[in-house]
Amino acid sequence: LRKLQPQQLLEIPAARLDLLLKNTLIKILFCYAIQDKDFSIQCQYKGVSGGAVDHFWDGLKHSEQLAVKVPKSIILQSLNTYLPMINCRHAKLKRIFGEWFDLQNSVVEAEQNRNSANVSKYRTQLGTLQKQLEGEIVADEDLRAAILNALRVKMQDDYQYDIGSILFELFQNADDATEELFEMYGDAAPELRTQFSVRYDERCLVVAHWGRPINLSKVGPESDPKFASFRTDLQKMLMLSQSGKGGEGIRQDGKFGLGFKTVFFVTDTPYVCSGKLKFKIVGGLMPEPVTEEEDADLREYLAEFETAGSSQKPTVYVLPLLSSRLQEVGQAVSAFKGQIDILSLFAKRIRQIDVRSVDGVLCSAPSERQENYSVVNLGAGQLL
């Protein structure tokens, strides 16, 4: 065993770090003489483990991804209504949804006839069909493009979003998330980082904040029922409200509502790192694990925002940009940069904003310009 500084962990390749940590676990088990027939530890100093250690380690390593698997399962079960709702049309969808409709009818008929064997059979077939659709979305570029195009049209025509909305929406989400983190800690809140960062290099747009991570619903051992809805963040990120234009719910999705989906105006596959979660979004709606190569690339972006020894983990969005949107993204970054002094004054919790664009210059707020502003408290509201 050897000591590693937190910053060193960011520099170790993911596969090497995984092996190092698993071998450390085996060494600890050996030193404490926790030996069992299922733990076939063969060597004191080499990381040779039996099936039980491997099984336990895999479960431990991927436990946080349950927070991704659950919403993905819910999303899959609703795609037969969601994709038609956003007016997505594709030949594969027509075939799959036809089978889906037939199987749903078969399940209902079997339930009415109290034929439990057929109910189980048809539900299993329906689950298989949903997994087949997931596979098609992941593998078929044409199908993914059809879903993304339908989503973009819906966002623009029904909700009046555009590329210029992205950074302002992500900033609002970040400010809400920071406020929520303070609320969860209550009077016991530690010194929390209240910052929003943007990086743009004509290849990627990267956004980071230090507010409540995705799906985090408690900060201590006890759960508070009023924060229970936070567990559905990811589902809200990936599914549009089924309310129509001007209807109930359009601006009521909370931290991860409609605003996040503006990122699909400029990227096909956003990457998200938040707390213990790390995933990419495929086809505008399907959370999928990142590959080892993708993980290595993400670690480079994360290195700038991770603070050694800090328990407050950032949420980082990495958006590989569509080449056809570079000019518009540059304009959107410039427009946002011009507003950061005002945004930092009126935000609920975020007090520092910094933007670095292609010129390499870091623009930060609050700036010297804010010395010309003062806030007058008028009770119900505030005026500059």
C-alpha positions as CSV (number, residue, x, y, z in Angstrom):
1,L,0.0,0.0,0.0
2,R,1.2,3.5,-0.7
3,K,-0.3,7.0,-0.1
4,L,-1.6,9.0,-3.1
5,Q,-2.5,12.6,-3.0
6,P,-6.0,13.4,-4.4
7,Q,-4.6,15.2,-7.4
8,Q,-2.5,12.2,-8.3
9,L,-5.7,10.1,-8.7
10,L,-6.8,12.4,-11.5
11,E,-3.5,11.7,-13.4
12,I,-3.7,7.8,-13.2
13,P,-5.4,6.1,-16.2
14,A,-8.8,4.8,-15.3
15,A,-8.0,1.1,-15.9
16,R,-4.8,1.4,-13.8
17,L,-6.6,3.2,-11.0
18,D,-9.3,0.5,-11.0
19,L,-6.7,-2.2,-10.6
20,L,-4.8,-0.3,-8.0
21,L,-7.9,0.2,-5.8
22,K,-9.1,-3.4,-6.2
23,N,-5.7,-4.7,-5.2
24,T,-5.8,-2.4,-2.2
25,L,-9.1,-4.0,-1.2
26,I,-7.6,-7.5,-1.5
27,K,-4.5,-6.4,0.6
28,I,-6.8,-5.0,3.3
29,L,-8.9,-8.2,3.4
30,F,-5.7,-10.3,3.7
31,C,-4.2,-8.1,6.4
32,Y,-7.3,-8.4,8.5
33,A,-7.5,-12.1,7.9
34,I,-11.0,-11.9,6.5
35,Q,-10.8,-15.2,4.7
36,D,-13.6,-17.2,3.4
37,K,-14.0,-20.1,1.0
38,D,-15.5,-17.7,-1.5
39,F,-12.5,-15.4,-1.3
40,S,-9.8,-17.3,-3.1
41,I,-6.9,-14.9,-2.3
42,Q,-3.9,-16.6,-3.6
43,C,-1.1,-14.1,-2.9
44,Q,-0.3,-11.6,-0.2
45,Y,1.3,-9.0,-2.5
46,K,-0.2,-9.6,-5.9
47,G,-3.8,-8.6,-6.7
48,V,-5.1,-12.1,-7.5
49,S,-8.7,-12.5,-6.4
50,G,-11.4,-15.0,-6.7
51,G,-14.9,-14.6,-8.1
52,A,-16.4,-13.2,-4.9
53,V,-13.9,-10.3,-4.8
54,D,-14.4,-9.6,-8.5
55,H,-18.2,-9.7,-8.1
56,F,-18.1,-7.4,-5.0
57,W,-15.7,-5.0,-6.7
58,D,-17.8,-4.7,-9.9
59,G,-20.9,-4.1,-7.8
60,L,-19.1,-1.4,-5.8
61,K,-17.6,0.3,-8.8
62,H,-20.9,0.5,-10.7
63,S,-23.3,1.1,-7.8
64,E,-23.7,4.8,-8.7
65,Q,-24.8,3.9,-12.2
66,L,-28.0,2.5,-10.8
67,A,-29.1,6.2,-10.8
68,V,-28.6,6.0,-14.6
69,K,-30.2,2.6,-15.2
70,V,-33.5,3.4,-13.4
71,P,-34.4,6.5,-15.4
72,K,-33.2,4.8,-18.6
73,S,-35.7,2.0,-17.9
74,I,-38.5,4.5,-17.3
75,I,-37.6,6.3,-20.5
76,L,-37.6,3.1,-22.5
77,Q,-41.1,2.2,-21.2
78,S,-42.5,5.6,-22.3
79,L,-41.0,5.9,-25.8
80,N,-44.1,4.7,-27.5
81,T,-45.9,7.9,-26.4
82,Y,-42.9,10.3,-26.0
83,L,-41.5,9.9,-29.5
84,P,-44.8,10.5,-31.3
85,M,-45.4,13.4,-28.9
86,I,-42.3,15.2,-30.3
87,N,-43.4,14.2,-33.8
88,C,-40.5,11.9,-34.5
89,R,-41.1,9.7,-37.6
90,H,-39.0,6.8,-38.7
91,A,-39.7,3.5,-40.4
92,K,-38.1,1.5,-37.6
93,L,-40.2,3.3,-35.0
94,K,-43.4,2.5,-37.0
95,R,-42.6,-1.2,-37.0
96,I,-41.5,-1.4,-33.3
97,F,-44.5,0.6,-32.1
98,G,-46.8,-1.6,-34.0
99,E,-45.5,-4.6,-32.2
100,W,-45.5,-2.6,-29.0
101,F,-49.2,-1.8,-29.3
102,D,-50.1,-5.5,-30.1
103,L,-48.2,-6.7,-27.0
104,Q,-49.8,-4.1,-24.7
105,N,-53.2,-5.3,-25.9
106,S,-52.1,-8.9,-25.3
107,V,-51.1,-8.1,-21.7
108,V,-54.4,-6.4,-21.0
109,E,-56.4,-9.3,-22.5
110,A,-54.4,-11.9,-20.5
111,E,-55.0,-9.9,-17.3
112,Q,-58.7,-9.8,-18.0
113,N,-58.7,-13.6,-18.5
114,R,-56.6,-14.0,-15.3
115,N,-54.0,-15.9,-17.3
116,S,-50.9,-15.1,-15.3
117,A,-48.6,-17.2,-17.5
118,N,-49.5,-15.2,-20.6
119,V,-49.3,-11.9,-18.7
120,S,-45.7,-12.8,-17.7
121,K,-44.9,-14.0,-21.3
122,Y,-46.2,-10.8,-23.0
123,R,-44.5,-8.5,-20.5
124,T,-41.2,-10.3,-21.1
125,Q,-41.6,-9.9,-24.8
126,L,-42.5,-6.2,-24.3
127,G,-39.3,-5.7,-22.3
128,T,-37.3,-7.4,-25.0
129,L,-38.8,-5.1,-27.6
130,Q,-37.9,-2.1,-25.5
131,K,-34.3,-3.2,-25.2
132,Q,-34.3,-3.8,-28.9
133,L,-35.4,-0.2,-29.4
134,E,-32.6,1.0,-27.1
135,G,-30.1,-1.0,-29.2
136,E,-31.5,0.6,-32.4
137,I,-31.1,4.1,-31.0
138,V,-27.6,3.5,-29.9
139,A,-26.5,1.8,-33.2
140,D,-28.5,3.5,-35.9
141,E,-27.2,7.0,-36.8
142,D,-30.2,7.7,-39.0
143,L,-32.6,7.0,-36.2
144,R,-30.7,9.1,-33.8
145,A,-30.7,12.0,-36.2
146,A,-34.5,11.7,-36.6
147,I,-35.0,11.9,-32.9
148,L,-32.6,14.8,-32.4
149,N,-34.1,16.8,-35.3
150,A,-37.6,16.3,-33.9
151,L,-36.5,17.4,-30.5
152,R,-34.8,20.5,-31.9
153,V,-37.9,21.5,-33.8
154,K,-40.1,21.0,-30.8
155,M,-37.8,23.1,-28.6
156,Q,-37.6,25.9,-31.1
157,D,-41.1,26.0,-32.4
158,D,-43.1,25.2,-29.2
159,Y,-40.9,26.6,-26.5
160,Q,-39.0,29.4,-28.3
161,Y,-35.5,28.3,-27.4
162,D,-32.5,28.8,-29.6
163,I,-28.7,28.6,-29.4
164,G,-28.5,31.9,-27.6
165,S,-30.5,30.4,-24.7
166,I,-28.0,27.7,-23.8
167,L,-25.6,29.4,-21.5
168,F,-28.3,31.5,-19.8
169,E,-30.4,28.3,-19.2
170,L,-27.5,26.4,-17.8
171,F,-26.6,29.3,-15.6
172,Q,-30.1,29.4,-14.2
173,N,-30.0,25.6,-13.6
174,A,-26.6,26.0,-11.8
175,D,-27.9,28.9,-9.7
176,D,-31.0,26.8,-8.7
177,A,-28.7,23.8,-8.0
178,T,-26.5,25.9,-5.7
179,E,-29.5,27.3,-3.9
180,E,-30.8,23.8,-3.4
181,L,-27.5,22.6,-2.0
182,F,-27.5,25.4,0.6
183,E,-31.1,24.5,1.4
184,M,-30.2,20.9,1.9
185,Y,-27.4,21.7,4.3
186,G,-29.5,24.3,6.2
187,D,-27.8,25.9,9.2
188,A,-25.0,23.3,9.0
189,A,-23.9,24.5,5.5
190,P,-20.1,24.4,5.1
191,E,-18.3,27.0,3.0
192,L,-19.6,26.1,-0.5
193,R,-18.2,27.1,-3.8
194,T,-20.6,29.4,-5.6
195,Q,-19.1,29.6,-9.1
196,F,-20.1,29.1,-12.8
197,S,-17.5,28.4,-15.4
198,V,-17.5,28.3,-19.2
199,R,-14.8,27.2,-21.5
200,Y,-15.1,27.4,-25.3
201,D,-12.3,26.4,-27.8
202,E,-14.2,25.9,-31.1
203,R,-14.2,22.2,-30.5
204,C,-16.1,21.9,-27.3
205,L,-18.2,24.0,-25.1
206,V,-17.6,23.1,-21.4
207,V,-19.8,24.3,-18.5
208,A,-19.1,23.7,-14.8
209,H,-20.8,24.5,-11.5
210,W,-20.6,23.4,-7.9
211,G,-24.2,23.2,-7.0
212,R,-26.3,20.1,-6.0
213,P,-25.2,17.2,-8.2
214,I,-27.7,15.4,-10.4
215,N,-30.0,13.1,-8.4
216,L,-28.5,14.0,-5.0
217,S,-31.5,14.0,-2.6
218,K,-29.6,14.0,0.8
219,V,-26.3,15.3,2.2
220,G,-26.3,13.3,5.4
221,P,-27.5,10.0,6.8
222,E,-31.2,11.1,7.0
223,S,-33.5,11.8,4.1
224,D,-35.9,14.7,4.0
225,P,-39.1,14.0,2.1
226,K,-39.2,17.5,0.6
227,F,-36.0,16.7,-1.4
228,A,-37.3,13.3,-2.6
229,S,-38.1,14.7,-6.1
230,F,-34.4,15.5,-6.6
231,R,-34.0,11.8,-7.4
232,T,-35.7,12.3,-10.7
233,D,-33.3,14.9,-12.0
234,L,-32.0,12.7,-14.8
235,Q,-35.4,11.7,-16.0
236,K,-36.3,15.4,-16.3
237,M,-33.1,16.2,-18.1
238,L,-33.9,13.7,-20.8
239,M,-37.7,13.9,-21.3
240,L,-39.7,16.9,-22.5
241,S,-42.8,17.8,-20.5
242,Q,-45.9,16.4,-22.3
243,S,-47.6,19.7,-21.8
244,G,-48.2,21.8,-24.9
245,K,-47.2,25.3,-25.8
246,G,-48.3,27.7,-23.1
247,G,-49.6,24.8,-21.0
248,E,-49.0,23.7,-17.5
249,G,-45.4,22.6,-16.7
250,I,-43.5,24.5,-19.5
251,R,-41.4,26.4,-17.0
252,Q,-42.0,24.2,-14.0
253,D,-39.6,21.3,-14.6
254,G,-37.2,22.7,-12.0
255,K,-33.5,22.4,-12.1
256,F,-33.2,19.9,-14.9
257,G,-36.2,20.8,-17.0
258,L,-36.5,22.2,-20.5
259,G,-33.5,24.4,-20.2
260,F,-30.9,21.6,-20.3
261,K,-32.3,20.3,-23.5
262,T,-31.1,23.4,-25.3
263,V,-27.6,21.8,-25.5
264,F,-28.9,19.6,-28.3
265,F,-29.0,22.7,-30.6
266,V,-25.2,22.5,-30.7
267,T,-24.2,18.9,-30.0
268,D,-25.4,15.4,-30.8
269,T,-23.8,13.7,-27.8
270,P,-23.4,15.7,-24.6
271,Y,-21.2,14.2,-21.8
272,V,-22.2,14.7,-18.2
273,C,-20.0,14.3,-15.0
274,S,-21.9,15.1,-11.8
275,G,-21.0,13.9,-8.4
276,K,-20.4,10.1,-8.8
277,L,-22.3,10.0,-12.1
278,K,-20.6,10.0,-15.5
279,F,-22.5,9.3,-18.7
280,K,-23.2,10.4,-22.3
281,I,-26.6,11.1,-23.8
282,V,-27.3,9.3,-27.1
283,G,-30.1,10.3,-29.5
284,G,-31.2,13.1,-27.2
285,L,-32.7,10.8,-24.6
286,M,-30.7,7.7,-23.8
287,P,-28.1,7.8,-21.0
288,E,-25.2,5.4,-21.8
289,P,-21.9,4.7,-20.1
290,V,-18.8,6.3,-21.5
291,T,-16.0,4.2,-23.1
292,E,-12.5,4.1,-21.6
293,E,-11.2,6.4,-24.3
294,E,-14.1,8.8,-23.7
295,D,-13.4,8.6,-19.9
296,A,-9.8,9.5,-20.5
297,D,-10.8,12.6,-22.5
298,L,-13.3,13.6,-19.8
299,R,-10.7,13.4,-17.1
300,E,-8.7,16.0,-18.9
301,Y,-11.6,18.4,-18.8
302,L,-12.4,17.6,-15.2
303,A,-8.9,18.2,-14.0
304,E,-9.4,22.0,-14.3
305,F,-12.4,22.0,-12.1
306,E,-11.6,19.3,-9.5
307,T,-10.2,20.7,-6.2
308,A,-7.8,18.4,-4.2
309,G,-9.2,17.5,-0.9
310,S,-12.7,19.1,-1.5
311,S,-15.8,17.1,-0.9
312,Q,-17.8,19.5,-3.2
313,K,-17.7,17.8,-6.6
314,P,-18.5,19.9,-9.7
315,T,-21.1,19.1,-12.3
316,V,-19.4,19.4,-15.7
317,Y,-21.1,19.4,-19.1
318,V,-18.8,18.6,-22.1
319,L,-20.5,19.4,-25.4
320,P,-18.6,18.4,-28.5
321,L,-19.8,21.0,-31.0
322,L,-21.4,20.4,-34.4
323,S,-19.2,22.1,-37.0
324,S,-22.2,23.8,-38.6
325,R,-22.9,25.6,-35.3
326,L,-19.5,27.0,-34.4
327,Q,-20.2,30.6,-35.5
328,E,-23.5,30.7,-33.7
329,V,-21.9,29.2,-30.5
330,G,-19.2,31.9,-30.6
331,Q,-21.8,34.6,-30.8
332,A,-23.7,33.0,-27.9
333,V,-20.6,32.9,-25.8
334,S,-19.9,36.5,-26.5
335,A,-23.4,37.6,-25.7
336,F,-23.3,35.7,-22.4
337,K,-19.9,37.1,-21.5
338,G,-21.4,40.6,-21.9
339,Q,-24.0,39.9,-19.2
340,I,-22.0,38.2,-16.5
341,D,-21.6,41.3,-14.3
342,I,-25.4,41.7,-14.1
343,L,-26.0,37.9,-13.8
344,S,-23.6,37.7,-10.8
345,L,-25.4,40.6,-9.1
346,F,-28.9,39.1,-9.4
347,A,-28.2,35.4,-9.0
348,K,-29.6,33.7,-5.9
349,R,-26.4,32.1,-4.9
350,I,-23.7,32.1,-7.6
351,R,-21.3,34.9,-7.0
352,Q,-18.5,34.2,-9.4
353,I,-18.7,33.7,-13.2
354,D,-15.7,33.1,-15.5
355,V,-15.6,32.6,-19.2
356,R,-12.7,31.7,-21.4
357,S,-13.3,31.6,-25.1
358,V,-11.1,31.0,-28.2
359,D,-8.9,34.1,-27.6
360,G,-7.7,32.4,-24.4
361,V,-8.6,35.5,-22.3
362,L,-10.4,34.7,-19.0
363,C,-13.3,37.1,-18.4
364,S,-14.6,37.1,-14.8
365,A,-17.4,38.6,-12.7
366,P,-17.6,40.3,-10.4
367,S,-15.3,42.8,-12.2
368,E,-14.2,46.4,-11.6
369,R,-17.2,47.6,-13.5
370,Q,-19.4,46.5,-10.6
371,E,-17.9,49.2,-8.4
372,N,-20.3,51.6,-10.2
373,Y,-23.3,49.5,-9.1
374,S,-25.1,49.4,-5.7
375,V,-28.1,47.5,-4.6
376,V,-30.9,49.3,-2.8
377,N,-33.3,47.1,-0.8
378,L,-36.8,48.2,-1.2
379,G,-38.4,45.4,0.7
380,A,-40.4,43.4,-1.9
381,G,-37.7,43.8,-4.5
382,Q,-34.3,45.3,-5.3
383,L,-33.2,48.1,-7.7
384,L,-29.8,48.9,-8.9
